[in-house]
């Protein structure tokens, strides 16, 4: 049995280690058994940074959390319905959960949960490498609980499910398997590979909200294109939409996106916009419904397709600035960036960049109130004159307030003469 004390002390800040020891002692005083579980145990063994600490207690997580904040004051947020609690200190936080077992009434359903043992809690997890625990009670502090060979699989760089119904019970594990495989430089264990390809169709049983959440996690990875490529290779991406592609072209777009937003990573919405760029409007609408996308994100993706449809006119090398503005105005800024990244035309890129960096910010010197004071009543004529005035400014036909006033007077005369 591996003792994790050395790894805990090496990889976690001393104050956090002190909090873990205190939590274990407090649980022991209450007659409860407390363990550090899941991803943090995996990452301790891999010597990867992870301060997202999940603790599971055989007993009552909320009672333990209440006792813990009495000793080390912090912000306690209990969730009685789920038997969980979160404690936040100025620098650190713990998520505490009551050990539980899960059963699934049908494929894709949310599990039925009841209190259980640490062993039960580990069995409900997705993969062997995430089904390890470290004891925190003083008598066994640092001892690992590894019932399914997670450490051996970690050493062999294998992603292995705990049982043959794993993907059937919860098909979101399919996307998670690919995410861990690529992030940790692992490979799917042979039977897990077989089960994943067999059960990819079970993604149809998962709600759009849950699928969208998995995609958002993928887009937070360092190189999400590797996961999407693998998803296409294994027939998983087509379950999202048959027209989506995880190819070298997408990898190049994602690399451009990172160069655009550096030093920050691209937002998930930009990654998604580039993924759906090859779709037509009808295909996009099906995906929007499937993923139950929030309205602002749906609008951004529709704008992305709209800009893709305008690529041909944007390739005209003699396009005037006002015409560029006319083609692109009103589109979401993120969709503008997606169009800039995705088009293969250097001319279209130049025009989109001009709009993004300059044209969308241009305003006339004269305001609507100025035009009203010049005798133009509020209404369609005023709007038309303002639009023509802005176009003239973009195209360099007027360059000063005096020239704008002269143009307005000329337009007013033509309107009056009609």
C-alpha positions in Angstrom: 0.0 0.0 0.0 1.4 3.4 -1.0 1.6 6.0 1.7 1.0 9.5 0.2 2.3 11.6 3.1 5.5 12.5 1.2 3.6 13.5 -1.9 1.1 15.5 0.0 3.7 17.4 1.9 5.7 17.9 -1.3 2.9 19.1 -3.6 0.4 20.9 -1.4 1.0 24.2 0.5 1.8 23.7 4.2 -1.4 25.6 5.3 -3.5 23.3 3.1 -1.8 20.2 4.5 -2.5 21.5 8.0 -6.2 21.9 7.1 -6.4 18.3 5.8 -4.9 17.0 9.0 -7.3 19.1 11.0 -10.3 17.8 9.0 -9.1 14.2 9.5 -8.8 14.7 13.3 -12.2 16.4 13.5 -13.8 13.5 11.6 -12.1 11.0 13.8 -13.4 12.8 17.0 -16.9 12.5 15.6 -16.4 8.8 14.8 -16.4 9.4 11.1 -14.0 8.3 8.4 -12.7 10.9 6.0 -10.8 10.5 2.8 -9.3 12.7 0.1 -10.7 11.3 -3.2 -10.7 11.5 -7.0 -8.7 13.7 -9.3 -6.5 15.2 -6.6 -5.2 11.7 -5.6 -4.6 10.9 -9.3 -2.6 14.2 -9.7 -0.6 13.7 -6.6 0.6 10.4 -8.0 1.4 12.1 -11.3 3.0 15.0 -9.5 0.7 17.4 -11.3 -0.6 20.6 -9.7 -4.2 20.3 -8.4 -5.6 22.3 -5.5 -9.2 21.3 -6.3 -9.7 19.2 -3.2 -12.7 16.8 -2.8 -13.2 15.0 0.5 -15.7 12.2 1.2 -16.8 11.2 4.7 -18.5 8.0 5.9 -21.1 9.8 8.1 -22.4 13.3 7.6 -20.5 15.8 5.6 -22.5 18.8 6.8 -22.0 18.0 10.5 -18.3 17.5 9.8 -18.1 20.9 8.0 -19.9 22.6 10.8 -17.5 21.3 13.4 -14.5 22.1 11.2 -15.4 25.8 10.8 -15.8 26.0 14.6 -12.1 25.2 14.9 -10.9 27.0 11.8 -13.4 29.8 10.9 -14.4 29.9 7.2 -17.4 30.4 5.0 -19.7 27.4 5.1 -22.1 26.6 2.3 -24.2 23.5 3.1 -26.3 21.7 0.6 -28.6 19.4 2.7 -30.4 18.0 -0.3 -27.2 16.5 -1.6 -25.5 15.9 1.7 -22.6 18.1 0.7 -20.9 21.2 1.9 -18.3 23.7 0.8 -15.9 25.5 3.1 -14.0 28.5 1.9 -11.1 30.1 3.6 -9.3 33.2 2.3 -6.8 31.1 0.3 -8.3 27.6 0.2 -11.5 25.6 -0.1 -12.8 22.1 0.5 -15.7 20.3 -1.0 -17.0 17.7 1.4 -19.5 15.0 0.4 -21.2 12.3 2.3 -20.1 8.9 0.9 -22.9 7.5 -1.2 -23.9 4.7 -3.6 -25.7 5.3 -6.9 -28.1 3.3 -9.1 -29.4 4.2 -12.5 -33.1 3.6 -13.3 -32.4 3.8 -17.0 -29.5 4.8 -19.3 -28.8 8.5 -19.2 -31.0 9.1 -16.1 -29.5 11.0 -13.2 -28.6 8.5 -10.5 -30.6 7.5 -7.5 -28.4 8.3 -4.5 -28.3 6.9 -1.0 -25.7 7.0 1.8 -23.0 4.4 1.6 -19.4 3.6 2.4 -16.2 4.9 1.0 -16.0 1.7 -1.1 -19.5 2.4 -2.5 -18.4 6.0 -3.3 -15.4 4.9 -5.2 -17.3 2.3 -7.2 -19.7 4.9 -8.5 -16.8 6.8 -10.1 -16.0 6.9 -13.8 -12.4 5.4 -14.2 -10.0 3.5 -12.1 -7.5 6.4 -12.1 -10.2 8.6 -10.5 -11.4 5.9 -8.0 -8.6 6.1 -5.5 -8.7 7.6 -2.0 -6.3 8.7 0.7 -7.2 8.2 4.4 -7.0 11.4 6.5 -7.8 10.0 9.9 -4.8 10.2 12.2 -4.3 6.4 12.6 -4.1 5.8 8.9 -3.2 9.3 7.5 -1.8 9.1 4.0 -2.7 5.5 3.3 -4.2 4.9 -0.1 -7.4 3.0 -0.9 -7.1 1.6 -4.4 -9.7 -1.1 -5.0 -9.6 -1.2 -8.8 -5.9 -0.9 -9.7 -6.0 2.8 -10.4 -2.3 3.3 -9.6 -1.3 0.5 -11.8 -3.4 1.9 -14.7 -1.9 5.3 -14.1 1.6 3.9 -14.4 0.6 2.1 -17.6 -1.2 5.2 -18.8 -4.5 3.5 -19.2 -8.1 4.8 -19.0 -10.3 2.0 -17.8 -13.9 2.0 -16.7 -14.9 0.2 -13.5 -17.6 -2.0 -15.1 -19.1 -2.9 -18.4 -22.2 -0.8 -18.0 -20.3 2.4 -17.2 -21.0 4.2 -20.5 -24.5 2.9 -20.7 -25.3 4.2 -17.2 -23.8 7.6 -17.9 -22.6 8.3 -21.5 -21.1 11.7 -20.5 -18.2 9.4 -19.3 -17.4 8.9 -23.0 -16.4 12.6 -23.4 -14.6 12.5 -20.1 -12.6 9.4 -21.2 -11.4 11.2 -24.2 -10.6 14.3 -22.2 -8.5 12.4 -19.7 -6.9 10.3 -22.4 -5.5 13.4 -24.2 -4.7 15.5 -21.1 -2.8 12.8 -19.3 -1.2 11.3 -22.4 -3.0 8.0 -21.8 -4.7 5.5 -24.0 -8.1 3.7 -23.7 -7.7 0.2 -22.2 -8.7 -2.4 -24.8 -12.1 -3.3 -23.3 -12.9 0.3 -22.5 -12.2 1.2 -26.1 -14.6 -1.5 -27.2 -17.3 -0.4 -24.8 -16.9 3.3 -25.8 -17.3 2.7 -29.5 -20.2 0.3 -28.8 -22.0 2.8 -26.5 -21.3 6.0 -28.3 -24.9 6.0 -29.5 -26.0 6.2 -25.8 -25.0 9.9 -25.9 -28.5 10.3 -27.3 -29.8 9.5 -23.8 -28.0 12.5 -22.3 -29.6 15.9 -22.0 -28.2 18.8 -24.0 -27.3 20.7 -20.9 -25.0 17.9 -19.7 -23.4 17.4 -23.1 -22.8 21.2 -23.3 -21.1 21.1 -19.9 -18.7 18.4 -21.1 -17.9 20.4 -24.2 -17.2 23.5 -22.0 -14.7 21.4 -20.0 -13.0 20.2 -23.2 -12.6 23.8 -24.3 -10.8 24.6 -21.1 -8.1 22.0 -21.9 -4.8 23.1 -23.3 -5.3 21.6 -26.7 -9.0 20.8 -27.1 -8.6 19.9 -30.8 -6.8 16.7 -29.8 -9.9 15.6 -28.0 -12.2 16.6 -30.8 -10.0 14.8 -33.3 -10.1 11.6 -31.2 -13.9 12.0 -30.8 -14.3 12.0 -34.6 -11.9 9.0 -34.9 -14.1 7.0 -32.5 -17.5 8.0 -33.9 -18.3 10.2 -30.9 -18.3 13.6 -32.6 -20.9 12.5 -35.2 -23.3 11.8 -32.3 -23.1 15.6 -31.7 -23.6 16.4 -35.4 -22.6 14.3 -38.5 -21.3 17.4 -40.3 -18.7 18.4 -37.5 -15.1 17.7 -38.2 -12.0 17.3 -35.9 -9.4 17.6 -38.6 -6.1 19.4 -39.2 -8.0 22.4 -40.4 -9.7 22.7 -37.0 -6.4 22.3 -35.2 -5.0 25.2 -37.3 -8.0 27.4 -36.4 -7.7 26.6 -32.7 -4.0 27.5 -32.9 -4.8 30.8 -34.6 -7.4 31.4 -31.8 -4.8 30.9 -29.1 -2.4 33.3 -30.9 -5.2 35.9 -31.1 -6.1 35.8 -27.4 -2.7 35.2 -25.8 -1.8 35.4 -23.0 -5.3 34.4 -22.1 -6.8 31.2 -23.5 -9.7 31.6 -26.0 -13.2 31.6 -24.6 -15.2 28.4 -25.0 -17.6 30.3 -27.2 -14.8 31.1 -29.7 -13.7 27.4 -29.8 -17.3 26.4 -30.4 -17.9 29.0 -33.1 -14.9 27.7 -35.0 -16.1 24.1 -34.6 -19.5 24.9 -36.1 -18.1 27.2 -38.8 -18.5 24.6 -41.6 -22.2 24.1 -40.8 -25.1 25.7 -42.7 -27.9 27.5 -41.0 -30.2 24.5 -40.9 -27.5 22.2 -39.4 -26.7 24.8 -36.8 -30.3 25.1 -35.7 -30.4 21.4 -35.0 -27.2 21.7 -32.9 -28.6 24.7 -31.0 -31.7 22.7 -30.1 -29.6 19.6 -29.2 -27.3 21.4 -26.8 -30.1 23.7 -25.5 -27.7 26.7 -26.0 -28.4 29.9 -24.1 -29.8 32.6 -26.3 -26.7 34.9 -26.3 -24.5 31.9 -27.4 -27.0 30.8 -30.0 -27.0 34.4 -31.5 -23.2 34.4 -31.6 -23.2 31.1 -33.5 -25.9 32.3 -35.9 -23.8 35.4 -36.5 -20.8 33.2 -37.2 -22.6 31.3 -39.9 -23.9 34.6 -41.3 -20.4 35.9 -41.7 -19.3 32.7 -43.3 -22.1 33.2 -45.8 -20.7 36.7 -46.5 -17.1 35.5 -47.3 -17.6 35.8 -51.1 -18.6 39.5 -51.2 -15.9 40.2 -48.5 -13.3 38.9 -51.0 -13.8 41.8 -53.4 -10.5 43.8 -53.2 -12.1 47.1 -54.1 -14.8 46.9 -51.5 -15.4 50.4 -49.9 -15.2 50.7 -46.1 -18.9 51.6 -46.0 -19.8 48.4 -47.8 -17.6 46.4 -45.4 -19.4 48.0 -42.5 -22.8 47.2 -44.1 -21.9 43.6 -44.5 -20.6 43.1 -40.9 -22.4 45.6 -38.7 -24.6 44.1 -36.0 -22.7 40.8 -35.7 -21.5 39.7 -32.3 -17.8 40.6 -31.7 -16.9 37.0 -31.1 -18.5 36.0 -34.4 -16.4 38.7 -36.1 -13.2 37.1 -34.6 -14.4 33.7 -35.6 -14.8 34.9 -39.2 -11.4 36.6 -39.2 -9.8 33.3 -38.0 -11.7 31.0 -40.2 -11.6 32.6 -43.7 -8.9 31.5 -46.1 -9.0 34.7 -48.1 -6.4 37.3 -47.2 -8.6 40.0 -48.7 -11.6 39.0 -46.6 -9.3 38.9 -43.5 -8.1 42.4 -44.3 -11.7 43.7 -44.6 -12.9 41.9 -41.4 -9.9 43.3 -39.5 -10.6 46.8 -40.7 -14.2 46.5 -39.5 -13.2 45.0 -36.2 -10.4 47.5 -35.4 -11.8 50.7 -36.9 -15.1 50.8 -38.8 -17.3 49.5 -36.0 -16.1 52.4 -33.7 -16.6 55.2 -36.3 -19.1 57.9 -35.6 -20.1 61.1 -37.3 -19.3 64.4 -35.7 -22.9 65.5 -36.0 -25.4 63.8 -33.8 -29.1 63.1 -34.3 -29.8 66.2 -32.1 -27.6 68.3 -34.4 -29.7 67.2 -37.4 -33.0 67.9 -35.6 -31.7 71.4 -34.8 -30.9 71.8 -38.6 -34.6 71.2 -39.3 -34.8 67.4 -39.9 -37.6 65.9 -37.9 -37.0 62.6 -36.0 -38.1 59.7 -38.1 -37.0 57.7 -41.2 -35.4 60.6 -43.0 -33.2 61.4 -40.1 -32.1 57.8 -39.9 -31.4 57.6 -43.6 -29.3 60.9 -43.5 -27.3 59.6 -40.5 -26.5 56.4 -42.3 -25.4 58.2 -45.5 -23.4 60.6 -43.5 -21.6 57.8 -41.7 -20.9 56.0 -44.9 -19.5 59.2 -46.4 -17.2 59.6 -43.4 -16.0 56.0 -43.7 -15.2 56.4 -47.4 -13.4 59.7 -46.8 -16.0 61.9 -48.6 -16.4 64.1 -45.6 -13.6 64.8 -43.1 -14.8 67.7 -40.9 -17.9 68.9 -39.1 -18.2 71.7 -41.7 -18.2 69.1 -44.6 -20.8 67.0 -42.7 -23.0 70.0 -42.3 -22.7 70.8 -46.0 -23.6 67.3 -46.9 -26.6 67.3 -44.6 -27.9 70.6 -46.2 -27.5 69.0 -49.6 -29.4 65.9 -48.6 -32.1 68.1 -46.9 -32.6 70.0 -50.1 -33.0 66.9 -52.1 -35.5 65.5 -49.6 -37.4 68.8 -49.7 -37.5 68.8 -53.5 -39.1 65.4 -53.7 
